[in-house]
Structures are given as structure tokens and as C-alpha cells.
Amino acid sequence: MTTPIARHPTRIFPSVIEELAERFGHAPALISERESMTYRELAGRSNQYARWALAQGLAKGEGICLFMPNRPEYLAIWLGVSRIGGITSLVNTNLTGPSLAHSIDIVEPKHIIVASELMEVFSATRHRLSTKAKVWVHGNSVVDLPAVDRELERYSGQKLAKTEQRPVTIKDWALYIYTSGTTGLPKAANVSHYRVMLWAYWFAGMLDTKSDDRMYDCLPMYHSVGGVVAPGAVLVNGGSVVIREKFSTRQFWDDVVHWDCTLFQYIGELCRYLLNSETHPREKQHRIRACCGNGLRPDVWNDFKTRFCIPQILEFYAATEGNVSLYNVEGKPGAIGRIPPFLAHRFPLAIVKVDVVKERPLRDDQGRCIRCAPDESGEAISKISIDPAEPGSRFEGYTDKKDSERKILRDVFEQGDAWYRTGDLMRKDESGYFYFVDRVGDTFRWKGENVATTEVFEVIMAFPGVKEATIYGVAIPAHDGRAGMAALVASATFDLKAFRDHLVQSLPAYAQPIFVRICGAIHVTATFKQTKTEFVRLGYDPSSTTDPIYFNDHERGAFVPLDKMLFERIQTGRMRI
């Protein structure tokens, strides 16, 4: 399904939507509680936005920012803008203040479309912007700004005439999609029309989508999975996409059954939340035939599949800006994919040894990277190709060239070669299955050993009474590396003594958390990635929080309350760690 993309360079995703409108007409394309669109209506609305962009003088290569919650209109907007060569920046709707201003400024938009329900957040940030973009509101609002939805009424939804069209190809940028890292300011990744087409058709093939399929999409549309992959994979074959504004554990199965969905897109923690929830009367009354996503951990996989009667789980690994994709089409629990030997030449992926402290790959005496042995953890890297016949192996990078260069590893196995750094630690077993281990920056070193936070996390989450957890390393004076610390959300039945016994039995001594913090909540991003920054900043100082913190006292063989006196003994090196 993906091979023809490069053969037809002027056939971009907005063109595909127009073709689908001719074929499927009044069949439902996008469905939601707020609004719904048939294929013909989606094509028409996107054409109106294309004409709006032309009327505003938006030149090819110039952009707009879209600050809007999930809804069918979201897709119509960027389809229309990209149809005439514009680029839409999909701004994270959870951002505020400096991070929101930064995300807008780095793409230098000519226009900004803000949903009325987000106007208060945007208005509080507007004074921070250096860009002079024209701001439009979408929806009813009391602010004195032009309303893009009312302006749209002036323009026809008919196909663009030849005089209105611009020469746009799959090589041109279609979107800017921001990285959702848990630390630092967002980076805007370049997403070409080729990549949009690749995502849509590749996943359509992997999921074998049909016109009678309905995809349940509750992931944020400002990310590649929720905004392009999930809808695109179903739309290209005439199916429907049910769009929900936000994921809800309580509403999930009601929605899936009500809208008669056959597919859903997941993030690993979404599955964990569902599995940890109380039994829902409709959790087995659905017609789901497959779910697709990434991050489904081994400790959740089988229980999730069994409890909710999910016939197929399609786990994949990819990055918005990366040139590497892995798919676990065989359903092996915990694996993120496998590259069959006969396809290895088309997907040059390697796992190399890495210094987790310096966060860079190790080199041998000749200055070359060192491949890992089977089941040895290392950083996954993928070869970058500039061959026009291999557009999928390109690294499209970010709007900031310096950020792009930081992700490129050069002279890896031979002089002059270039490889994309995923920043992820993986291992590959003897059978060729790949497994995600940790983020390079999340793994820390303690007692001369590398500690993978995901390994500790899985052990902790297996203990009764632990609802949520996040693992990180904290610095201790006069000690090398970082000591392990866990922040937990626990039930009233949580037994701290039994918990320590569980850790001792399940983890090597160096990986057992030195500190445990019991807290009320652990904040996550919209894609359920835990935000550890504040936990790391506060460390284990008991005066920094009202949450109880415990110290793993090996001499007593118990977790003991960490008070000010014990804290000072640790700080001054008078306490054995």
C-alpha cells in the first residue's frame, strides 16, 4: 500500500480525501458528539479552508498555528491549509505561558486559529509572543477577534479550480508536530506530505482496514498518532473515525459500544488505566477486532487482552521525526516488533552500546560504535538515507537545524555514514524480537550499574495496593551516580513492609529504590507520559513537600520515615546508603 506513494508525487493526502468524497459521498467520515462530517462534507470543508488561506495571502511554505481540542473540524483545517502548500503547526492544547509562547514563536506563523474554549489561556499568553501573526477565534467568543468559522461562509466548498491550485508534492512540508518530551521546551518536527501518506497507508495495511470499520480515537489530535495515524488508516479505505475530545476511563466502553467501533488506538498507559478500573458492564459487549498502539508493557498485555476480549493487539514503535518503525504483527507480548532477515537490508536498525551517564554511544579504538550482543541493552539507531528511492529512510528533522543535528550520529560503522539517534534503549533477543527498555535520559547509574526505570516500574506496579508510580534518580552528596527514588500513589491497604520484601525478592540491590514518596497524584502529559521534572527537582528533601518520604535503611531492613535529622545525616555522609 505504501509503494505507490513515491510514484505519484503530486498525490497528497488532501487529494486522497477528494477522491474518497467522490467514491463514498455521504458515508460518515468523522463522527463526534459535537459534530460529524461525511466524506463529501470533509472534502468541502477542507476546500473552504484552502480558499480562506489563499484569501489571506498565505504563501507556499508559510504556516498557521492550530490551537484547538479534538473535533472533526481539526482535520478539515490542516487538510485545507496543506492543500495549497501551507503548513499547520499542531499546538499542544495543554500548554500555557512560556511553553505555549515558545511553541508558537519557533514556527513563525502568519496566522493563529484558537478555539473559543482555549481563548482565555491563549489571551493570558499573547503578551509573551514575539511573532506578529493574525489571530482568529473559532466558535462563539466574546473577544474582539475575527471569527474564522464565520469568515469561512464566504468561500465555496467545491473542488479548487486549476487557477487556485499550487504545485504541492510529497516532498513539501504538511505539518509541524511537536515532540512531547517530559522535560525541556517542545521542538517542532517537520512532517512532509510523504510522511502523512506513509503513516496513513502503512497502518491501513497493517490493520487491514475496510469501509465498515470504525476507529475509536481518544488520543490528542496534535500528535502524530491521534491526529494522522488513527484517522488516516481508516479513512483511506472508506471507514469512519469516532473522535472523542479526551480519554475517559469511565466512558471508554460506553463510547466503543455506542458507536459500534471495531478498532481503537491506544497508548500503553491508557490500557493500564482501563485494566486498573472497576469492571464495566459493557467491557465485553463490543465488536473490537483489533487495537493498535505503542507502549503496552508486558505486565499489562495478557491481562488486558483476556479481560476485555481483544482478538488482536498490534504494537508498534515509531517517532514523529524519526526514520525507524517496528511492528509486532505476531502478537508476542511485550515485543515492539521484529525485522525478518529477508527485510533487514531495507530497515537498517542497530543497537549500540551507550554510556548512560554521558548519554552518548561508546566508541572502539577505531572510533566506531559498538553493536550490542543479543539481549544486551543499548541505544537504537537507524541509518539515514539520502537516496530518492528510499524516502522513508530520510530524517526530516526539526524547524531548528541545531536540534536536528543533535539527533544525528556520524561515522558510526564507516566513514561518512549517518544514523538517527532514537534516544531509546532497546534490546533484541536471539529470535530477533526488539524490546523497549528505557529512555536514555531516564536510565541512571548507581553502584556502578545501570538502572532501567521501566524495569523497576514494572516490579513496583505488580505489588498490590500500588495504583500509580514513577521512577527517577536523585543525586546524593559524596556519592557517584544517582540513587533510585519512587513516587507512588497507593491505596489504603498498601503495606510498606511487604512492599520492601517484594522489592528485595524481585530486584537486584542496586535497583531497589533508596527513597519512596507516597503522593496523592502523578501528573502526566496528554499522551500519558509522566512528568518527572518536579519530582526530580524536589528530590528527597522532606521539607519540600507534605508527602511522606521513606528511606530504605538496609541496616534495619525496613523503610523508615525520612525526617529532617535523617535527611541531614544523609547529606553529610553520616548515613550508610
C-alpha positions as CSV (number, residue, x, y, z in Angstrom):
1,M,0.0,0.0,0.0
2,T,2.9,2.4,0.6
3,T,4.9,1.6,-2.6
4,P,2.8,3.7,-5.0
5,I,3.2,6.9,-2.9
6,A,6.6,7.8,-4.3
7,R,5.4,7.0,-7.9
8,H,2.7,9.7,-7.7
9,P,4.5,12.8,-6.1
10,T,1.6,15.2,-6.6
11,R,-1.0,12.9,-4.9
12,I,-1.1,14.2,-1.4
13,F,-3.5,13.3,1.5
14,P,-5.9,16.2,0.7
15,S,-6.1,14.8,-2.8
16,V,-6.9,11.4,-1.4
17,I,-9.8,12.9,0.6
18,E,-11.2,14.4,-2.6
19,E,-11.0,11.0,-4.3
20,L,-12.7,9.4,-1.3
21,A,-15.5,12.0,-1.4
22,E,-16.3,11.0,-5.0
23,R,-16.3,7.4,-4.0
24,F,-18.0,7.3,-0.6
25,G,-20.0,10.6,-0.8
26,H,-22.5,10.7,2.1
27,A,-20.9,7.9,4.1
28,P,-19.7,9.1,7.6
29,A,-16.1,10.0,7.7
30,L,-15.7,11.8,11.1
31,I,-18.1,11.3,14.0
32,S,-18.3,13.0,17.4
33,E,-20.8,14.2,19.9
34,R,-20.1,17.8,18.9
35,E,-20.3,17.4,15.1
36,S,-20.0,14.9,12.3
37,M,-18.9,15.0,8.7
38,T,-19.5,12.8,5.7
39,Y,-16.7,12.3,3.2
40,R,-18.2,14.9,0.9
41,E,-18.6,17.4,3.8
42,L,-15.0,16.8,4.9
43,A,-13.7,17.5,1.4
44,G,-15.9,20.5,1.1
45,R,-14.9,22.0,4.5
46,S,-11.2,21.5,3.7
47,N,-11.7,23.3,0.4
48,Q,-13.2,26.2,2.2
49,Y,-10.2,26.4,4.4
50,A,-7.9,26.2,1.4
51,R,-9.7,29.2,-0.1
52,W,-9.6,31.0,3.2
53,A,-5.8,30.5,3.3
54,L,-5.5,31.7,-0.3
55,A,-7.6,34.8,0.5
56,Q,-5.3,35.6,3.5
57,G,-2.3,35.6,1.1
58,L,-0.7,32.5,2.8
59,A,2.3,31.6,0.6
60,K,3.6,28.1,0.0
61,G,5.8,27.2,2.9
62,E,4.2,29.7,5.2
63,G,2.3,28.4,8.2
64,I,-0.5,28.7,10.7
65,C,-0.8,27.5,14.3
66,L,-3.9,25.5,15.3
67,F,-4.8,25.6,19.0
68,M,-7.9,23.5,19.2
69,P,-9.3,20.5,21.1
70,N,-10.1,17.2,19.3
71,R,-13.0,17.6,16.9
72,P,-13.7,16.8,13.2
73,E,-13.1,20.4,12.2
74,Y,-9.5,20.0,13.4
75,L,-8.7,17.6,10.5
76,A,-10.5,19.7,8.0
77,I,-8.4,22.8,8.8
78,W,-5.0,21.3,8.3
79,L,-6.2,19.4,5.2
80,G,-7.3,22.6,3.6
81,V,-4.2,24.6,4.5
82,S,-1.8,21.9,3.4
83,R,-3.7,21.5,0.1
84,I,-2.4,24.9,-1.1
85,G,1.1,24.4,0.3
86,G,0.7,25.9,3.8
87,I,2.0,24.3,6.9
88,T,-0.1,23.8,10.0
89,S,1.5,23.6,13.5
90,L,-0.5,21.3,15.7
91,V,-0.1,23.1,19.1
92,N,-0.5,21.1,22.4
93,T,-3.7,22.3,24.0
94,N,-2.3,21.7,27.5
95,L,0.4,24.3,27.1
96,T,0.3,27.6,28.9
97,G,2.6,30.6,29.5
98,P,6.2,30.4,28.3
99,S,6.0,26.9,26.8
100,L,2.9,27.9,24.7
101,A,4.6,31.1,23.5
102,H,7.8,29.2,22.6
103,S,5.8,26.6,20.6
104,I,4.2,29.4,18.6
105,D,7.2,31.5,18.1
106,I,9.6,28.8,16.8
107,V,7.4,28.2,13.8
108,E,6.8,31.9,12.9
109,P,3.2,31.5,11.8
110,K,1.3,34.1,9.7
111,H,-2.0,33.2,11.4
112,I,-3.2,31.5,14.6
113,I,-6.5,29.8,14.9
114,V,-7.7,29.5,18.5
115,A,-10.8,27.6,19.7
116,S,-13.1,29.7,21.8
117,E,-12.8,27.4,24.8
118,L,-9.0,28.0,24.8
119,M,-9.1,31.7,24.2
120,E,-8.6,32.6,27.9
121,V,-5.4,30.5,28.1
122,F,-4.2,32.0,24.8
123,S,-5.0,35.6,25.8
124,A,-3.0,35.2,29.0
125,T,0.0,34.2,27.0
126,R,-0.3,36.5,24.0
127,H,1.8,39.3,25.5
128,R,4.8,36.8,25.6
129,L,4.7,36.2,21.8
130,S,7.3,37.8,19.6
131,T,5.5,36.7,16.4
132,K,3.1,39.2,14.9
133,A,0.6,36.6,13.5
134,K,-3.0,37.5,12.9
135,V,-5.2,35.7,15.5
136,W,-8.6,34.2,14.6
137,V,-11.1,32.7,17.0
138,H,-13.2,29.6,16.2
139,G,-16.6,29.3,17.9
140,N,-18.6,31.7,20.0
141,S,-16.5,34.1,21.9
142,V,-16.7,37.5,23.5
143,V,-13.2,38.5,22.4
144,D,-12.9,41.2,19.7
145,L,-11.2,39.0,17.1
146,P,-12.2,37.8,13.6
147,A,-14.1,34.5,13.6
148,V,-12.7,32.1,11.2
149,D,-15.8,29.9,11.1
150,R,-17.9,32.9,10.1
151,E,-15.3,34.0,7.6
152,L,-15.4,30.5,6.1
153,E,-19.0,31.0,5.0
154,R,-17.8,33.3,2.2
155,Y,-15.9,30.5,0.4
156,S,-17.2,27.6,-1.7
157,G,-16.6,24.0,-0.8
158,Q,-16.3,22.9,-4.4
159,K,-13.1,21.5,-5.8
160,L,-10.3,24.0,-6.3
161,A,-10.0,25.3,-9.8
162,K,-6.7,24.9,-11.6
163,T,-6.1,28.6,-11.1
164,E,-6.4,28.2,-7.3
165,Q,-4.1,25.2,-7.1
166,R,-0.4,25.3,-6.3
167,P,2.3,22.8,-7.2
168,V,2.5,20.8,-3.9
169,T,4.3,17.5,-3.8
170,I,5.0,14.8,-1.3
171,K,8.4,16.4,-0.6
172,D,6.8,19.6,0.8
173,W,6.1,20.1,4.5
174,A,2.5,19.5,5.5
175,L,2.6,19.8,9.3
176,Y,4.8,20.8,12.3
177,I,4.2,18.3,15.1
178,Y,5.8,19.0,18.4
179,T,7.8,16.5,20.5
180,S,6.1,15.7,23.7
181,G,9.1,15.2,25.9
182,T,8.6,15.3,29.7
183,T,11.5,17.8,30.1
184,G,12.6,20.9,28.3
185,L,10.7,23.0,25.8
186,P,8.9,21.4,22.8
187,K,10.6,21.0,19.5
188,A,8.7,21.3,16.2
189,A,9.3,18.3,13.9
190,N,9.0,18.6,10.2
191,V,6.3,16.3,8.7
192,S,6.2,16.0,4.9
193,H,3.3,15.1,2.8
194,Y,5.1,11.9,2.0
195,R,5.2,11.0,5.7
196,V,1.5,11.8,6.2
197,M,0.7,9.4,3.3
198,L,3.1,6.8,4.6
199,W,1.6,6.8,8.0
200,A,-2.0,6.5,6.7
201,Y,-1.4,3.7,4.2
202,W,1.1,1.7,6.2
203,F,-1.2,1.5,9.2
204,A,-4.2,0.9,6.9
205,G,-2.3,-2.1,5.5
206,M,-1.2,-3.4,8.9
207,L,-4.7,-3.2,10.3
208,D,-6.3,-4.3,7.1
209,T,-8.9,-1.6,7.4
210,K,-12.2,-1.8,5.5
211,S,-15.1,0.5,4.7
212,D,-17.2,-1.0,7.5
213,D,-14.5,-0.3,10.2
214,R,-14.9,2.4,12.8
215,M,-11.9,3.6,14.7
216,Y,-12.3,5.0,18.2
217,D,-9.8,7.9,18.6
218,C,-9.5,9.5,22.0
219,L,-5.8,10.4,21.7
220,P,-4.8,14.1,21.2
221,M,-5.0,15.2,17.5
222,Y,-2.0,17.5,18.0
223,H,0.2,14.3,18.0
224,S,1.0,12.1,15.0
225,V,-0.8,9.0,16.3
226,G,-4.1,10.7,17.3
227,G,-4.1,13.3,14.6
228,V,-2.8,11.4,11.5
229,V,-2.3,7.7,12.0
230,A,-5.6,6.8,13.6
231,P,-7.9,8.7,11.3
232,G,-5.8,8.3,8.2
233,A,-5.5,4.5,8.4
234,V,-9.3,4.1,8.4
235,L,-10.2,7.0,6.1
236,V,-8.1,5.8,3.1
237,N,-10.3,2.7,2.9
238,G,-13.7,4.4,3.4
239,G,-14.2,3.7,7.1
240,S,-15.3,6.1,9.9
241,V,-13.4,7.7,12.8
242,V,-15.1,8.4,16.1
243,I,-13.4,11.3,17.7
244,R,-13.6,12.0,21.4
245,E,-12.1,15.1,22.9
246,K,-10.3,13.4,25.8
247,F,-9.8,9.8,27.0
248,S,-12.1,8.8,29.8
249,T,-11.8,5.5,31.7
250,R,-15.4,5.7,32.7
251,Q,-16.8,6.5,29.2
252,F,-14.4,4.4,27.1
253,W,-16.5,1.2,26.8
254,D,-19.8,3.1,26.6
255,D,-18.4,5.0,23.7
256,V,-16.9,2.0,21.9
257,V,-20.2,0.1,22.2
258,H,-22.5,3.0,21.4
259,W,-20.6,4.0,18.2
260,D,-20.1,0.3,17.2
261,C,-16.4,0.6,16.9
262,T,-14.2,-2.2,15.5
263,L,-10.8,-0.6,16.2
264,F,-9.2,1.7,18.7
265,Q,-5.8,3.4,19.0
266,Y,-4.0,3.1,22.4
267,I,-1.1,4.4,24.4
268,G,0.2,1.9,26.9
269,E,-0.9,3.8,29.9
270,L,-4.4,4.1,28.5
271,C,-4.6,0.3,28.7
272,R,-3.2,0.2,32.2
273,Y,-5.8,2.7,33.3
274,L,-8.6,0.6,31.8
275,L,-7.2,-2.6,33.4
276,N,-7.0,-1.0,36.8
277,S,-10.5,0.3,36.7
278,E,-13.6,-1.4,38.1
279,T,-15.5,-3.9,36.0
280,H,-17.6,-2.1,33.4
281,P,-20.9,-3.8,32.4
282,R,-20.1,-3.2,28.7
283,E,-16.4,-4.0,28.6
284,K,-17.1,-7.3,26.7
285,Q,-20.1,-6.2,24.6
286,H,-18.0,-4.6,21.9
287,R,-17.1,-5.5,18.3
288,I,-13.5,-4.6,18.6
289,R,-11.4,-6.8,16.3
290,A,-8.0,-5.2,16.9
291,C,-6.3,-2.3,18.7
292,C,-3.1,-0.6,17.6
293,G,-0.6,1.5,19.6
294,N,2.6,1.7,21.4
295,G,3.9,1.3,25.0
296,L,1.8,-1.7,26.1
297,R,4.1,-3.2,28.8
298,P,4.5,-7.0,29.3
299,D,2.9,-6.8,32.8
300,V,-0.4,-5.5,31.2
301,W,-0.5,-7.2,27.8
302,N,-2.1,-10.6,28.5
303,D,-4.4,-9.4,31.3
304,F,-5.7,-6.6,29.1
305,K,-6.3,-8.9,26.1
306,T,-8.0,-11.5,28.2
307,R,-10.2,-9.3,30.4
308,F,-11.5,-7.2,27.5
309,C,-11.6,-9.9,24.9
310,I,-9.3,-8.2,22.4
311,P,-8.7,-10.5,19.4
312,Q,-5.5,-8.7,18.1
313,I,-3.0,-6.3,19.6
314,L,-0.8,-4.5,17.0
315,E,2.1,-3.0,19.0
316,F,4.4,-0.7,17.1
317,Y,7.4,1.6,17.7
318,A,8.0,4.8,15.9
319,A,8.8,8.5,16.4
320,T,7.2,11.5,14.7
321,E,10.5,12.8,13.5
322,G,12.3,9.5,13.2
323,N,13.1,7.2,10.3
324,V,12.5,3.9,12.1
325,S,9.4,1.9,12.5
326,L,8.9,-1.5,14.1
327,Y,5.7,-3.6,14.2
328,N,4.8,-6.6,16.3
329,V,2.4,-8.3,13.9
330,E,2.8,-11.7,15.6
331,G,1.3,-10.6,18.9
332,K,4.3,-11.5,21.1
333,P,3.6,-10.0,24.5
334,G,6.0,-7.1,25.3
335,A,7.8,-7.0,22.0
336,I,7.7,-3.9,19.9
337,G,8.5,-5.7,16.6
338,R,10.8,-7.9,14.6
339,I,12.6,-7.4,11.3
340,P,12.6,-10.6,9.3
341,P,16.0,-11.4,7.9
342,F,14.9,-11.0,4.3
343,L,13.8,-7.4,5.0
344,A,16.9,-6.4,7.1
345,H,18.5,-4.6,4.2
346,R,15.5,-2.3,3.8
347,F,15.4,-1.4,7.5
348,P,18.9,-0.8,8.8
349,L,18.4,-0.7,12.5
350,A,21.2,-1.3,15.1
351,I,21.5,-1.4,18.8
352,V,24.8,0.1,20.1
353,K,26.5,0.3,23.5
354,V,25.9,3.6,25.2
355,D,27.3,5.5,28.2
356,V,24.1,6.3,30.1
357,V,25.8,8.9,32.2
358,K,27.2,10.9,29.3
359,E,24.1,9.9,27.2
360,R,26.2,9.0,24.1
361,P,27.2,5.8,22.4
362,L,30.6,4.2,23.2
363,R,33.3,4.0,20.5
364,D,36.0,1.4,19.9
365,D,39.7,2.2,19.3
366,Q,38.9,3.0,15.6
367,G,36.2,5.5,16.7
368,R,33.3,3.3,15.6
369,C,30.2,2.4,17.5
370,I,30.0,-1.0,19.1
371,R,27.0,-3.3,18.4
372,C,25.3,-4.9,21.3
373,A,25.1,-8.7,21.8
374,P,21.7,-10.4,21.9
375,D,19.7,-9.4,25.0
376,E,22.2,-6.6,25.8
377,S,20.6,-3.2,26.2
378,G,21.8,-0.2,24.1
379,E,20.6,2.7,22.1
380,A,18.6,2.0,19.0
381,I,19.8,3.9,15.9
382,S,18.6,3.8,12.3
383,K,20.6,4.6,9.2
384,I,19.7,7.8,7.4
385,S,19.4,7.6,3.6
386,I,19.5,10.4,1.1
387,D,18.6,8.1,-1.8
388,P,15.5,9.4,-3.5
389,A,14.3,5.8,-3.9
390,E,14.2,5.5,-0.1
391,P,12.2,8.4,1.2
392,G,11.1,6.5,4.3
393,S,14.7,6.4,5.5
394,R,15.1,10.1,5.5
395,F,15.4,12.1,8.7
396,E,13.1,15.1,8.3
397,G,14.4,16.8,11.5
398,Y,13.0,19.9,13.3
399,T,12.5,23.5,12.4
400,D,15.7,24.2,14.4
401,K,18.7,22.9,12.5
402,K,20.7,22.6,15.7
403,D,18.1,20.4,17.2
404,S,18.2,18.2,14.1
405,E,22.0,17.9,14.2
406,R,21.9,16.7,17.8
407,K,19.8,13.7,16.7
408,I,22.3,12.6,14.1
409,L,25.2,10.2,14.8
410,R,28.0,10.3,12.3
411,D,30.9,7.9,11.3
412,V,29.1,5.1,13.1
413,F,30.3,2.0,11.4
414,E,32.1,3.5,8.5
415,Q,33.5,6.9,7.5
416,G,30.8,9.3,6.4
417,D,27.7,7.3,7.4
418,A,24.9,9.0,9.3
419,W,22.4,7.4,11.7
420,Y,19.3,8.7,13.6
421,R,19.5,8.5,17.4
422,T,16.2,7.4,18.8
423,G,17.2,8.2,22.4
424,D,15.6,4.9,23.4
425,L,17.3,1.9,25.0
426,M,16.3,-1.4,23.4
427,R,17.4,-5.0,23.4
428,K,17.0,-7.7,20.7
429,D,16.7,-11.3,21.7
430,E,18.1,-14.4,19.9
431,S,14.9,-14.7,17.8
432,G,15.1,-11.1,16.6
433,Y,12.4,-9.5,18.6
434,F,13.0,-6.0,19.8
435,Y,12.0,-4.8,23.3
436,F,11.8,-1.3,24.7
437,V,14.0,-0.9,27.8
438,D,14.0,2.8,28.7
439,R,14.7,6.3,27.6
440,V,18.5,7.0,27.5
441,G,17.9,10.0,29.8
442,D,15.7,8.0,32.2
443,T,18.2,5.2,32.8
444,F,20.6,6.2,35.6
445,R,23.7,4.7,37.1
446,W,24.0,3.6,40.7
447,K,26.6,1.4,42.5
448,G,28.4,1.1,39.1
449,E,25.3,-0.5,37.5
450,N,22.7,0.9,35.0
451,V,19.2,1.0,36.4
452,A,16.3,1.0,33.9
453,T,13.4,2.8,35.3
454,T,10.9,0.7,33.3
455,E,12.2,-2.5,34.9
456,V,11.8,-1.0,38.4
457,F,8.4,0.4,37.4
458,E,7.0,-3.0,36.3
459,V,8.1,-4.6,39.5
460,I,6.5,-1.9,41.6
461,M,3.3,-1.9,39.7
462,A,3.0,-5.7,40.3
463,F,2.6,-5.1,44.0
464,P,-0.9,-5.0,45.5
465,G,-2.0,-1.5,46.5
466,V,0.1,0.5,44.1
467,K,-2.1,2.5,41.8
468,E,0.5,4.6,40.0
469,A,4.2,5.0,40.2
470,T,7.1,6.9,38.6
471,I,10.8,6.1,39.0
472,Y,13.7,8.5,38.8
473,G,17.3,9.1,40.0
474,V,18.3,11.7,42.6
475,A,21.8,12.9,43.4
476,I,23.2,12.3,46.9
477,P,26.3,14.3,48.2
478,A,29.6,12.3,48.1
479,H,28.0,9.5,46.0
480,D,28.6,8.8,42.4
481,G,25.6,8.4,40.1
482,R,22.0,8.8,41.2
483,A,20.1,6.8,43.8
484,G,16.7,5.4,42.8
485,M,13.6,7.1,44.1
486,A,9.9,6.1,43.6
487,A,6.9,8.3,43.9
488,L,3.8,6.2,44.5
489,V,0.0,6.6,44.6
490,A,-1.1,3.9,46.9
491,S,-4.4,2.5,48.2
492,A,-5.3,2.4,51.9
493,T,-4.3,-1.3,52.0
494,F,-0.7,-0.6,50.9
495,D,1.7,-2.5,53.2
496,L,5.1,-0.8,53.2
497,K,6.9,-3.7,54.9
498,A,5.6,-6.3,52.4
499,F,6.4,-3.8,49.6
500,R,10.1,-3.8,50.7
501,D,10.1,-7.6,50.8
502,H,8.7,-7.6,47.3
503,L,11.4,-5.3,46.0
504,V,14.2,-7.4,47.7
505,Q,12.8,-10.6,46.1
506,S,12.3,-9.0,42.6
507,L,15.2,-6.6,42.0
508,P,18.9,-6.6,42.5
509,A,20.1,-4.5,45.4
510,Y,21.4,-1.6,43.2
511,A,18.0,-1.3,41.5
512,Q,15.9,-1.2,44.7
513,P,14.7,2.4,45.4
514,I,16.5,4.2,48.2
515,F,13.7,6.6,48.7
516,V,9.9,6.2,48.4
517,R,7.5,9.1,48.3
518,I,3.8,8.5,48.8
519,C,1.8,11.1,47.0
520,G,-1.8,11.9,46.0
521,A,-1.3,12.0,42.2
522,I,1.3,11.8,39.5
523,H,0.7,14.2,36.7
524,V,1.0,13.0,33.1
525,T,1.1,14.6,29.6
526,A,-1.9,14.2,27.3
527,T,-0.2,11.1,25.9
528,F,0.2,9.6,29.4
529,K,3.9,10.3,29.7
530,Q,4.8,11.0,33.3
531,T,6.2,14.4,34.1
532,K,9.1,13.7,36.4
533,T,10.7,17.1,36.3
534,E,9.2,18.4,39.5
535,F,9.8,15.2,41.4
536,V,13.5,15.2,40.4
537,R,13.9,18.9,41.3
538,L,12.4,18.4,44.8
539,G,14.4,15.2,45.4
540,Y,14.1,13.5,48.8
541,D,14.2,16.7,51.0
542,P,11.3,16.1,53.4
543,S,10.9,19.9,53.9
544,S,10.0,20.3,50.2
545,T,6.6,18.5,50.5
546,T,3.9,17.4,52.9
547,D,4.0,13.9,51.2
548,P,5.6,11.3,53.5
549,I,9.0,10.1,52.3
550,Y,10.7,6.9,53.4
551,F,14.3,5.9,53.4
552,N,15.4,2.3,52.6
553,D,17.5,1.6,55.7
554,H,19.5,-1.6,54.8
555,E,20.8,-1.9,58.4
556,R,17.3,-2.1,59.8
557,G,15.9,-4.0,56.8
558,A,13.0,-1.6,56.5
559,F,11.7,1.7,55.0
560,V,11.9,4.3,57.8
561,P,10.3,7.8,57.8
562,L,12.7,10.4,56.4
563,D,12.7,13.3,58.8
564,K,14.9,16.4,59.0
565,M,17.5,14.7,61.2
566,L,17.9,11.7,59.0
567,F,18.0,13.9,55.9
568,E,20.9,15.9,57.3
569,R,22.8,12.6,58.2
570,I,22.4,11.5,54.6
571,Q,23.5,14.9,53.3
572,T,26.6,15.0,55.4
573,G,27.6,11.4,54.6
574,R,27.0,10.1,58.1
575,M,24.4,7.6,57.0
576,R,25.3,4.4,55.1
577,I,23.4,4.2,51.8
